[in-house]
Amino acid sequence: MTPAASPAKAAGPLSEEQLARLKDWTKRFPHPSMGLLEALRDVQAWFRHIPLEVEPTMAELFRVPLHQVREVVTFYPFFTTRPAAKHRIAVCRNLSCTLAGCGKALSHLGERLGVPQGKVTDDGLFEYHAVECLGACEHGPALSVNDELLGSATPERLDQVLDAGRSGKPLEAPASVAVPTKPVPPGSVILTRFFHEPELHRLATYKRLGGYAAWEKAKGMAPAAIIDEVKKSNLRGLGGAGFPVGMKWGTVPLKKDRDVPHFLVANADESEPGCFKDRVLMERNPHALVEGLMIAARAVEADHVFVFIRGEYSRQLRILQAAAEEARGAGLLEKPIQFMRGADAYISGCDTALLETMEGKKAWPRQPPPFPTIAGVMGCPTVVNNVETLMMVPSVLTMGADSFAGLGAPKSGGTAVFSVSGHVERPGVYELPMGTPLMDLIALAGGVRGGKKLKAVIPGGTSTPILTAEEAGRAKMDFDSMRQVGSFLGAGGVIVLDESVDMAETLFIIERFLAHESCGQCTPCREGSGWTTRILERLLAGGGAPDDPANLLRIGDNITGKVICALGDTVGAVARAYLTKFPDDFKRKVARG
């Protein structure tokens, strides 16, 4: 690739040292434009916003049109065009965190700081915002400061944040809440089996427990043989779609037929509300991802290996980088692993939108075909798999495809790690064989909190249709069984709702999120998600009209199937599930209006 052109001298407020840092980002990735978002993160840190006069320099450095820089700056929530506070406090307002009391946390911040949401304090130290899912639902209401997750937004913790911000002392980020914490029998679980080991994230511990044995085995296998073994294992994508992994890998053109670079990307942009298992897995068992990446890279003949991680996962990024460096130092990496961070946009988790983000663009999903395995990053064959999926790959080789497949359901091999939050006694991550009854999973999490009656369950993140208590009693946790009860396994984000929950309020929270995160590319989604949210907001405020439920269904039907990505389809699908399964919760609002 040709090196990026450089401005003759620093422009605007940039110092020569800062300009040198930006130039370095143009050389780290296969194309200069791929460093744009990381470079903008530096600019945001230096000035607490992106100065307008810096944008022409960025365009010239990263070889993109000026309008593309402006699009990126104004598209991603991490970047600001006006000076932000030194400490940007974020409290999650999504479903699990609303159930956990995020409103009280936001009120506490308002009282302590004396400013409304979004306004910077006079001393320039603080601002606070209610944000969408932070990927830490078990800590609800989740809290982050400057993209660093800091646990639960209790009044005591918030006071610690403010005191630390004023004194300049750093705050220790809490470890993930995860289970099990005790040894479990071999064969019952895969990725969480050794969670009781405090040094599992270290190479020495991982190798002592059998780590990298699969990688050694893969080195003696042809790429086609690895793919065949993964196909026989019935391993499916665990990031939401459930597509057979071996089948996806098999669609990558052979190098002898098309001699262009191949890319492999671990999608660590876990942003679906209710899902946090990838965060926990990366924090506790990072070498499993490193090993899985090496095996997958060999199978698809990857020249470039990336981990694309959501911006709020700063702690997990550091842990992964340390693990990759340990593996490199021990001679275990056949290909270097490069890391790229998102900029707080949910839509970047969609595989084709992720590719746009990696290329230094706004995250607008692409319309397939071609699919990424044919034309992905820079038009080259690209395999995108989620974190948990790649972590499972070593066990396919060590256990053998037949044993792995036999551990799960007929068409969904192995185990899955489920995120459980909401009204349960013990929120956390739980690994179980595919096909396990949903109610067994809820029981493992301690059952419905406070002994209350179960009203409903969201089985795979808020984008999946809700299940009634009766449906939950029949549901099994695998892709095909979940379809039989009218929902999807999704990314395994289980949210338990007790009898106190109002479904009209719940649907509003979900639709508000979808409207907020819509990329705006498709008119039906852009307009329909906002319209749906406004109707629900009016309904909750006491202004409901008799035809509101019917209008919500009609709007959803006018979006579904008329958009590029699944976000728009979700607007209609979840509305239909709530309106048809819990009509009384909406009728009461209409009658009150």
C-alpha positions in Angstrom: 0.0 0.0 0.0 1.2 3.5 -0.7 2.1 5.6 2.4 -0.2 8.5 3.4 0.7 11.9 2.2 1.6 14.4 4.9 0.9 18.1 5.4 4.0 20.2 5.2 3.5 21.4 8.7 1.0 21.1 11.6 -2.3 22.7 11.0 -4.4 24.7 13.5 -3.9 23.7 17.1 -1.8 20.6 16.4 1.7 20.5 17.7 4.5 18.8 15.8 4.5 16.0 18.3 0.8 15.5 17.9 1.1 15.5 14.1 3.8 12.9 14.3 1.4 10.7 16.4 -1.3 11.1 13.8 1.1 10.2 11.0 1.9 7.0 12.9 -1.7 5.9 12.7 -1.6 6.2 8.9 1.1 3.4 8.8 -0.3 0.9 11.3 -3.0 -0.7 9.1 -3.1 -2.0 5.5 -4.6 1.3 4.3 -4.2 4.8 5.8 -7.9 5.4 6.1 -8.2 2.5 8.6 -6.4 4.5 11.2 -8.8 7.5 11.1 -11.0 6.6 14.0 -8.1 5.8 16.3 -6.4 9.0 15.3 -9.6 11.0 16.0 -9.7 9.4 19.5 -6.3 11.0 20.1 -7.6 14.3 18.9 -10.6 14.0 21.2 -8.4 13.3 24.1 -6.1 16.2 23.4 -8.7 18.9 22.9 -11.8 17.3 24.5 -13.5 17.7 21.1 -12.6 17.6 17.4 -11.7 21.1 16.4 -13.1 22.0 13.0 -9.7 23.4 11.8 -8.1 19.9 12.3 -10.4 18.1 10.0 -8.6 19.2 6.7 -5.4 17.9 8.1 -7.0 14.6 9.0 -8.5 14.3 5.5 -5.1 14.8 3.9 -3.2 12.5 6.3 -5.6 9.6 6.0 -6.3 10.1 2.2 -10.1 10.5 2.5 -12.4 13.3 1.4 -13.0 16.1 3.8 -16.7 15.3 4.0 -15.8 11.8 5.1 -14.0 13.1 8.2 -16.9 15.3 9.0 -19.3 12.4 8.6 -17.3 10.3 11.0 -16.9 13.1 13.6 -20.7 13.7 13.6 -21.8 10.1 13.3 -20.1 8.5 16.3 -21.2 9.5 19.8 -17.7 9.3 21.2 -16.6 12.3 19.3 -17.8 15.8 20.1 -17.7 19.1 18.2 -17.9 21.2 21.3 -15.5 21.0 24.3 -16.5 18.2 26.6 -15.8 17.9 30.3 -12.6 16.3 31.5 -14.7 13.4 33.0 -17.6 12.3 30.9 -19.9 10.2 33.1 -22.3 7.8 31.5 -25.1 5.9 33.2 -26.9 3.2 31.2 -30.7 3.8 30.8 -31.5 0.6 28.9 -33.8 -2.1 30.1 -31.7 -4.0 32.7 -30.3 -0.8 34.1 -33.8 0.8 34.2 -35.0 -2.2 36.2 -32.0 -1.6 38.5 -32.8 2.0 39.1 -30.8 4.2 36.7 -33.2 7.1 37.3 -32.1 7.4 40.9 -28.4 7.4 39.8 -29.1 10.2 37.3 -31.0 12.2 39.9 -28.1 11.8 42.4 -25.6 13.2 39.8 -27.9 16.1 39.1 -28.1 17.0 42.7 -24.3 16.6 43.3 -23.2 18.5 40.2 -26.0 21.1 40.0 -26.3 20.9 36.2 -28.7 19.1 33.9 -27.7 16.2 31.7 -25.3 17.1 28.9 -24.1 20.4 30.5 -20.5 20.8 31.5 -19.9 22.0 35.1 -18.4 25.5 35.4 -15.0 24.1 36.4 -14.9 22.0 33.3 -14.5 18.7 35.2 -17.8 16.9 34.8 -20.7 16.2 32.6 -23.1 13.3 32.8 -25.4 11.5 30.3 -28.0 8.8 30.3 -26.7 6.5 27.5 -27.8 3.2 25.9 -26.4 -0.2 26.8 -22.8 -0.2 28.1 -22.4 -4.0 28.0 -22.3 -4.4 31.8 -25.9 -5.4 32.5 -25.0 -7.5 35.5 -23.7 -4.3 37.2 -26.9 -2.4 36.5 -27.3 0.5 36.5 -24.0 0.4 34.7 -21.5 3.2 35.0 -18.6 4.4 32.8 -16.3 7.4 32.8 -14.4 8.3 29.7 -15.2 4.9 28.2 -13.9 3.0 31.3 -16.5 0.8 32.9 -16.6 1.4 36.7 -19.2 -1.0 38.0 -22.6 -0.1 39.3 -23.9 3.5 39.6 -24.8 3.4 43.2 -24.8 6.7 45.1 -21.7 5.7 47.0 -19.9 4.8 43.7 -20.9 8.0 42.0 -19.6 10.0 45.0 -16.3 8.1 44.6 -16.2 9.0 40.9 -16.7 12.7 41.7 -14.2 12.7 44.5 -11.6 11.0 42.3 -12.2 13.4 39.5 -11.6 16.4 41.7 -8.5 14.9 43.4 -7.0 13.3 40.3 -6.7 9.9 41.9 -7.6 6.9 39.6 -10.5 4.6 40.5 -10.0 0.8 40.3 -12.4 -0.9 37.9 -14.2 -3.8 39.5 -13.8 -7.3 38.1 -16.7 -8.8 36.2 -19.5 -10.4 38.0 -19.4 -14.0 36.6 -20.1 -17.5 37.5 -19.1 -20.2 38.1 -16.4 -19.4 40.6 -15.7 -23.0 41.6 -14.3 -25.9 39.5 -16.9 -27.7 37.4 -16.8 -31.3 36.0 -14.9 -31.7 32.7 -17.2 -31.9 29.7 -20.1 -30.0 31.1 -18.8 -26.5 30.1 -15.9 -25.3 27.9 -15.1 -21.6 28.1 -15.9 -21.0 31.8 -14.5 -24.3 33.1 -11.5 -22.7 34.7 -13.0 -19.4 35.8 -12.0 -20.3 39.3 -8.4 -19.8 38.3 -7.4 -16.3 39.3 -4.5 -16.2 36.8 -6.4 -17.7 33.8 -5.6 -14.6 31.8 -1.9 -15.4 32.0 -0.2 -17.5 29.4 1.5 -19.8 31.9 -1.8 -20.7 33.5 -3.6 -21.1 30.2 -1.0 -23.5 28.9 -0.9 -25.5 32.1 -4.6 -26.1 31.7 -4.2 -27.3 28.1 -4.2 -24.1 26.2 -2.6 -23.8 22.7 -2.7 -27.6 22.3 -5.4 -27.1 19.6 -3.2 -24.6 17.9 -0.3 -27.1 17.8 -2.7 -29.6 16.3 -4.0 -27.1 13.7 -0.4 -26.4 12.5 -0.3 -30.0 11.2 -3.7 -29.7 9.4 -4.5 -28.3 6.0 -6.9 -25.4 5.9 -9.6 -27.5 4.3 -9.3 -30.1 7.0 -9.8 -27.5 9.8 -12.9 -26.2 8.0 -14.2 -29.7 7.6 -13.8 -30.4 11.3 -15.6 -27.2 12.2 -18.4 -28.1 9.8 -18.9 -31.5 11.5 -18.9 -30.0 14.9 -22.2 -28.0 14.2 -20.6 -24.9 15.7 -22.8 -21.9 14.8 -22.1 -18.2 15.1 -22.8 -17.1 18.7 -23.1 -13.4 18.0 -26.7 -13.5 17.0 -27.3 -14.9 13.5 -26.4 -18.5 14.3 -24.9 -19.2 10.8 -22.9 -22.4 10.6 -19.3 -21.4 11.1 -17.7 -24.0 8.9 -20.1 -23.1 6.1 -19.1 -19.5 6.3 -15.4 -20.3 6.3 -15.9 -22.5 3.3 -17.2 -19.6 1.2 -13.9 -17.8 1.3 -12.2 -18.0 -2.2 -9.0 -20.0 -2.3 -5.8 -18.0 -2.6 -4.9 -20.0 -5.8 -8.2 -18.8 -7.4 -8.0 -15.1 -6.2 -4.7 -14.0 -4.9 -5.6 -11.0 -2.8 -5.2 -10.4 1.0 -7.6 -12.2 3.3 -8.9 -10.6 6.5 -10.1 -12.2 9.7 -12.0 -10.0 12.2 -13.1 -10.9 15.8 -16.3 -8.9 16.4 -15.9 -7.7 20.0 -18.3 -4.8 19.5 -20.8 -6.4 21.9 -23.6 -3.8 22.0 -26.9 -5.7 22.2 -28.8 -4.7 25.3 -28.8 -7.6 27.7 -25.5 -9.1 26.4 -22.3 -8.9 28.2 -20.8 -12.5 28.0 -18.1 -11.5 25.4 -16.8 -8.8 27.8 -16.5 -11.3 30.6 -14.9 -14.0 28.4 -12.3 -11.6 27.1 -11.5 -10.4 30.6 -11.3 -13.8 32.2 -10.1 -16.1 29.3 -8.3 -13.9 26.7 -5.9 -16.5 25.4 -8.8 -18.6 24.2 -9.6 -15.8 21.8 -6.0 -15.5 20.7 -5.8 -19.3 20.1 -9.1 -19.3 18.2 -8.0 -16.5 16.0 -4.8 -18.3 15.1 -6.7 -21.5 14.1 -9.3 -19.6 12.2 -6.6 -17.5 10.4 -5.0 -20.7 9.2 -8.3 -22.1 8.0 -9.2 -19.1 5.9 -5.7 -18.2 4.9 -5.9 -14.8 6.6 -3.1 -12.3 5.9 -4.4 -9.8 8.5 -6.0 -10.6 11.8 -8.0 -8.0 13.7 -10.0 -7.6 16.9 -12.6 -4.9 16.6 -13.7 -4.1 20.2 -16.3 -1.6 21.4 -14.8 1.6 22.8 -16.3 1.1 26.3 -14.3 -2.1 26.8 -11.1 -0.4 27.7 -10.1 -2.8 30.5 -10.8 -5.8 28.2 -8.7 -4.3 25.4 -5.8 -4.0 27.7 -6.1 -7.6 28.9 -6.4 -8.8 25.3 -3.4 -6.8 24.2 -1.3 -8.2 27.0 -2.4 -11.8 26.1 -1.5 -11.2 22.5 1.9 -9.8 23.5 2.5 -12.8 25.7 1.7 -15.2 22.9 3.9 -13.3 20.5 6.8 -13.4 22.9 6.4 -17.1 23.2 6.4 -17.6 19.5 2.8 -18.7 19.3 1.5 -16.1 16.8 1.6 -17.1 13.2 0.1 -13.7 12.3 0.2 -10.5 14.4 -3.1 -9.5 15.9 -4.1 -5.8 15.4 -6.7 -4.0 17.5 -9.2 -1.4 16.5 -11.8 0.3 18.7 -15.3 1.4 17.9 -16.6 4.8 18.8 -19.8 4.0 20.8 -22.2 3.2 17.9 -24.4 0.1 18.2 -24.7 -0.3 14.5 -20.9 -1.0 14.2 -21.7 -4.5 15.6 -23.4 -5.4 12.3 -20.8 -7.1 10.3 -20.9 -5.0 7.1 -21.2 -1.8 9.2 -18.2 -2.9 11.2 -16.2 -3.2 7.9 -17.2 0.4 7.0 -16.1 1.5 10.5 -12.8 -0.3 10.0 -12.3 1.6 6.7 -12.7 4.9 8.4 -16.3 5.6 7.4 -19.6 6.1 9.2 -21.2 2.8 10.1 -23.7 2.4 7.3 -24.4 -1.4 6.6 -23.8 -2.6 3.1 -26.4 -4.3 1.0 -25.3 -7.8 0.2 -24.4 -9.5 -2.1 -21.5 -9.6 -2.3 -21.1 -11.0 1.3 -18.0 -10.1 3.4 -16.3 -13.5 2.7 -16.2 -12.4 -1.0 -15.7 -8.6 -0.6 -15.1 -7.3 2.9 -12.4 -5.0 4.1 -11.1 -3.0 1.2 -13.0 -5.3 -1.2 -11.0 -8.4 0.0 -12.4 -11.7 1.4 -13.1 -11.1 5.1 -14.4 -13.5 7.7 -16.2 -11.8 10.7 -16.9 -14.0 13.7 -17.9 -13.0 17.2 -15.7 -13.5 20.2 -17.4 -16.5 21.8 -17.6 -18.3 18.4 -13.8 -18.0 17.9 -13.1 -19.0 21.5 -15.0 -22.3 20.9 -12.9 -23.3 17.9 -9.9 -24.7 19.9 -12.3 -27.0 21.8 -13.6 -28.4 18.5 -10.1 -29.6 17.7 -9.2 -30.9 21.2 -12.5 -32.6 21.8 -13.1 -33.7 18.3 -16.0 -32.6 16.1 -18.3 -35.5 17.1 -17.8 -35.0 20.8 -18.3 -31.2 20.5 -21.5 -31.7 18.4 -22.8 -34.3 20.9 -22.6 -31.9 23.8 -25.3 -29.7 22.3 -28.5 -29.9 20.3 -28.9 -31.7 17.0 -28.0 -28.7 14.8 -26.3 -26.5 17.4 -23.1 -28.1 18.7 -21.3 -27.5 22.0 -22.2 -25.1 24.7 -23.2 -21.4 24.8 -22.4 -18.7 27.4 -25.5 -16.8 28.3 -25.8 -13.3 29.9 -28.5 -13.2 32.5 -29.8 -10.0 34.0 -33.1 -8.3 35.1 -35.1 -9.8 37.9 -32.9 -12.7 39.0 -31.1 -13.3 42.2 -27.7 -13.7 40.7 -27.1 -11.8 37.4 -24.0 -13.0 35.5 -22.8 -15.4 32.8 -23.8 -19.0 32.8 -22.5 -21.7 30.3 -24.7 -24.6 29.4 -25.1 -27.1 26.6 -27.1 -25.9 23.6 -30.7 -27.1 24.0 -30.9 -26.6 27.8 -34.4 -25.6 28.9 -34.6 -21.8 29.5 -36.1 -22.3 32.9 -33.1 -24.4 34.0 -30.9 -21.4 33.1 -33.1 -19.0 35.1 -33.0 -21.4 38.1 -29.2 -21.5 37.8 -29.3 -17.7 38.2 -31.2 -18.1 41.4 -34.7 -17.8 40.0 -37.0 -14.8 39.9 -35.8 -12.2 42.4 -37.7 -11.9 45.7 -39.9 -14.9 45.0 -42.1 -12.9 42.6 -44.1 -14.4 39.7 -42.4 -14.6 36.3 -44.2 -12.4 33.7 -41.9 -12.7 30.7 -38.4 -13.4 29.4 -36.4 -11.8 26.6 -34.2 -14.7 25.4 -31.5 -13.3 23.2 -31.1 -9.6 23.8 -33.7 -6.9 23.4 -33.9 -7.3 19.6 -35.5 -10.7 20.1 -39.2 -11.1 20.5 -40.3 -11.5 24.1 -41.7 -14.7 25.5 -44.6 -15.1 27.9 -44.0 -17.1 31.1 -45.8 -20.0 29.4 -43.6 -19.8 26.3 -40.5 -19.5 28.5 -41.5 -22.8 30.2 -41.4 -24.6 26.9 -38.3 -22.9 25.4 -34.9 -24.5 24.9 -31.7 -22.5 24.5 -30.6 -23.3 21.0 -31.3 -21.7 17.6 -33.9 -24.0 16.2 -35.8 -24.7 19.4 -36.1 -21.0 20.1 -37.7 -20.4 16.7 -40.3 -23.0 17.5 -41.6 -20.7 20.3 -41.6 -17.6 18.1 -38.3 -16.0 19.0 -34.6 -16.2 18.4 -31.6 -17.2 20.5 -29.8 -14.1 19.3 -26.6 -13.4 21.3 -27.9 -15.2 24.4 -28.8 -12.1 26.4 -31.5 -13.3 28.8 -33.5 -10.6 30.6 -36.0 -11.9 33.2 -39.1 -9.7 33.9 -41.2 -10.2 37.0 -44.9 -9.5 37.5 -44.3 -5.8 38.3 -43.1 -4.9 34.8 -45.3 -2.8 32.5 -44.8 -4.0 28.9 -45.7 -0.7 27.4 -42.9 0.9 29.3 -40.6 -1.9 28.4 -41.4 -1.6 24.7 -40.8 2.1 24.9 -37.3 1.6 26.3 -36.4 -0.9 23.5 -37.9 1.2 20.7 -36.2 4.4 22.0 -32.9 2.5 21.9 -33.5 1.4 18.3 -34.5 4.9 17.2 -31.4 6.3 18.9 -29.1 3.7 17.2 -30.6 3.8 13.8 -27.9 4.8 11.4 -30.4 6.7 9.2 -29.5 5.1 5.9 -32.9 3.5 5.3 -35.9 5.8 5.3 -38.4 3.2 6.8 -36.1 2.6 9.8 -35.0 6.2 10.3 -38.5 7.5 10.2 -40.5 4.5 11.5 -38.3 3.9 14.6 -38.7 7.6 15.6 -42.5 7.6 14.9 -42.9 4.4 17.0 -41.0 5.9 19.9 -43.0 9.1 19.9 -46.3 7.2 19.9 -45.2 5.1 22.9 -43.9 8.2 24.7 -47.2 9.9 24.2 -49.0 6.8 25.3 -47.0 6.6 28.6 -47.5 10.3 29.2 -51.3 9.8 29.3 -52.1 10.9 25.8 -52.9 7.5 24.3 -55.4 7.2 21.4 -57.6 4.2 20.7 -55.8 3.5 17.4 -52.3 3.6 18.8 -51.8 -0.2 19.0 -53.0 -0.7 15.5 -50.8 2.2 14.2 -47.8 0.7 15.9 -48.4 -2.6 14.2 -48.9 -0.9 10.9 -45.7 1.1 11.2 -43.7 -2.0 12.1 -45.1 -3.9 9.0 -44.1 -0.9 6.8 -40.5 -1.2 8.0 -40.0 -5.0 8.1 -38.3 -6.4 5.0 -37.8 -2.9 3.5 -34.4 -2.2 5.1 -30.8 -3.2 4.6 -29.9 -4.6 8.1 -31.8 -6.3 10.9 -32.2 -3.2 13.1 -35.1 -1.9 11.1 -36.8 -5.4 11.0 -36.4 -5.5 14.8 -38.5 -2.3 15.2 -41.6 -4.1 13.9 -40.9 -7.6 15.2 -40.5 -6.6 18.9 -43.5 -4.2 18.7 -45.7 -7.0 17.3 -44.6 -9.4 20.1 -45.3 -7.0 22.9 -48.6 -5.7 21.5 -50.0 -9.2 20.7 -48.8 -11.0 23.8 -49.5 -8.4 26.4 -52.4 -6.3 25.0 -53.8 -5.4 28.4 -50.7 -3.4 29.3 -51.4 -1.2 26.3 -55.2 -1.1 26.6 -54.8 0.3 30.1 -52.7 3.2 28.8 -55.1 3.9 26.0 -58.1 4.0 28.4 -56.2 6.3 30.7 -55.5 8.6 27.7 
